[in-house]
Amino acid sequence: MKPLRRHWQATHDVQDALSWYLEHAGDGVAERFLLDYEAALTHIARQPGTGSLRYAQAPAHAGLRFWLLGHFPFAVFYMERDRHIDVLRVLHQSSHLPRHLNHPTDP
């Protein structure tokens, strides 16, 4: 299992989603969102090659993969490195994803 390195953008994305769920749906839903997110990260750490390469066609995005949360409409975008996995973004599926993925390797 490779260690995960969460970039500031991914952390910010999760905080935004969590704030939204707390405000609009309550503590229970927010907690389930976090559990679903952590389950997705565990899967990615164990089997990084199973994520979709759908957005990896552009040279700037080579190797970019994503994995969908099981019960919430979010995707975790990541890149596998030799010694770790960079978790780059956690985006709502209705987002304009290419716009948010302009520079996926920026820290």
Secondary structure in CASP SS format (residue, H / E / C, confidence):
PFRMAT SS
TARGET T0000
AUTHOR 0000-0000-0000
METHOD secondary structure of the structure
MODEL  1
M C 1.00
K C 1.00
P C 1.00
L E 1.00
R E 1.00
R E 1.00
H C 1.00
W H 1.00
Q H 1.00
A H 1.00
T H 1.00
H H 1.00
D H 1.00
V H 1.00
Q H 1.00
D H 1.00
A H 1.00
L H 1.00
S H 1.00
W H 1.00
Y H 1.00
L H 1.00
E H 1.00
H H 1.00
A C 1.00
G C 1.00
D H 1.00
G H 1.00
V H 1.00
A H 1.00
E H 1.00
R H 1.00
F H 1.00
L H 1.00
L H 1.00
D H 1.00
Y H 1.00
E H 1.00
A H 1.00
A H 1.00
L H 1.00
T H 1.00
H H 1.00
I H 1.00
A H 1.00
R H 1.00
Q C 1.00
P H 1.00
G H 1.00
T H 1.00
G C 1.00
S E 1.00
L C 1.00
R C 1.00
Y C 1.00
A C 1.00
Q C 1.00
A C 1.00
P H 1.00
A H 1.00
H H 1.00
A C 1.00
G C 1.00
L E 1.00
R E 1.00
F E 1.00
W E 1.00
L E 1.00
L C 1.00
G C 1.00
H C 1.00
F C 1.00
P C 1.00
F E 1.00
A E 1.00
V E 1.00
F E 1.00
Y E 1.00
M E 1.00
E E 1.00
R C 1.00
D C 1.00
R C 1.00
H C 1.00
I E 1.00
D E 1.00
V E 1.00
L E 1.00
R E 1.00
V E 1.00
L E 1.00
H E 1.00
Q C 1.00
S C 1.00
S C 1.00
H C 1.00
L H 1.00
P H 1.00
R H 1.00
H H 1.00
L C 1.00
N C 1.00
H C 1.00
P C 1.00
T C 1.00
D C 1.00
P C 1.00
END
